[in-house]
Amino acid sequence: MQKQGIQRGRPTGATTFEAGPARAFGDAVRAMRTEDGVAQETLAHRAGIERSHMGKIERGEHMPTLAMILKIARALERSAGELMLETEARLPKKEG
């Protein structure tokens, strides 16, 4: 009998972040970007990240690091605090 190899990494579809806050952040970025009439590719260029990565952030498929949040806020010409307040406003309401 042969040993099965250990598969490295996360299982397909697994994430290391909470989906709700990631979606809320992405929605906030998209809302600010469209409010300013800026294309996703332009915002990504200003922030110094790949356009496809920006798309994942806006769809809530990726939660950016603090450094990236600061870059995105700067590219939106807003403070990180404004971006976080908008994110908080978009978080799913907890029932209780």
C-alpha positions in Angstrom: 0.0 0.0 0.0 1.4 3.4 -1.0 1.1 6.5 1.1 -1.0 9.3 -0.3 0.9 12.5 -0.9 0.1 15.6 1.1 -1.4 18.3 -0.9 0.0 21.7 0.0 -2.0 24.9 0.3 -5.6 25.6 1.0 -8.4 23.5 -0.4 -10.0 24.9 -3.6 -12.5 27.6 -2.7 -11.2 28.1 0.9 -10.5 31.6 2.1 -8.5 33.1 5.0 -10.8 36.1 5.4 -14.4 36.8 6.2 -16.5 37.3 3.1 -18.9 39.9 4.5 -16.3 42.6 5.3 -14.4 41.8 2.0 -17.7 42.4 0.0 -18.4 45.5 2.0 -15.0 46.9 1.3 -15.2 46.0 -2.4 -18.6 47.7 -2.7 -17.3 50.8 -1.0 -14.3 51.0 -3.4 -16.6 50.5 -6.4 -19.1 53.1 -5.2 -16.4 55.7 -4.7 -14.7 54.9 -8.0 -17.9 55.1 -10.0 -19.0 58.3 -8.1 -15.8 59.9 -9.3 -16.2 58.5 -12.9 -13.0 56.6 -12.8 -12.5 53.4 -14.7 -11.3 50.3 -12.7 -8.2 50.1 -14.8 -7.3 53.7 -14.0 -7.8 53.3 -10.3 -5.7 50.1 -10.3 -2.9 52.0 -12.1 -3.1 54.9 -9.7 -2.9 52.5 -6.8 0.0 50.5 -8.3 -1.8 47.2 -8.5 -3.0 44.9 -11.3 -6.4 45.6 -12.8 -7.4 41.9 -12.3 -6.5 42.2 -8.6 -8.6 45.3 -8.3 -11.5 43.4 -9.8 -11.1 40.7 -7.2 -11.1 43.3 -4.4 -14.2 45.0 -5.8 -16.0 41.7 -6.0 -15.1 40.7 -2.5 -12.9 37.8 -3.6 -9.8 39.2 -2.0 -9.2 41.2 1.2 -6.4 43.6 0.7 -3.6 44.2 3.2 -3.4 47.5 5.2 -0.8 48.8 2.9 -3.0 48.1 -0.1 -6.0 49.7 1.6 -3.9 52.9 2.1 -2.8 52.8 -1.6 -6.4 52.4 -2.8 -7.6 55.3 -0.5 -4.8 57.5 -1.8 -5.7 56.6 -5.4 -9.4 57.5 -4.7 -8.1 60.8 -3.2 -9.8 60.0 0.1 -8.5 59.1 3.5 -8.4 55.5 4.7 -10.8 56.6 7.4 -13.4 57.7 4.9 -13.0 54.4 3.0 -13.4 52.4 6.3 -16.5 54.4 7.3 -18.1 53.6 3.9 -17.1 50.0 4.4 -18.7 49.8 7.8 -21.9 51.3 6.5 -22.0 48.5 4.0 -21.4 45.7 6.4 -24.3 43.2 6.7 -26.5 44.0 9.7 -26.3 41.6 12.6 -29.7 40.3 13.8 -30.0 40.2 17.5 
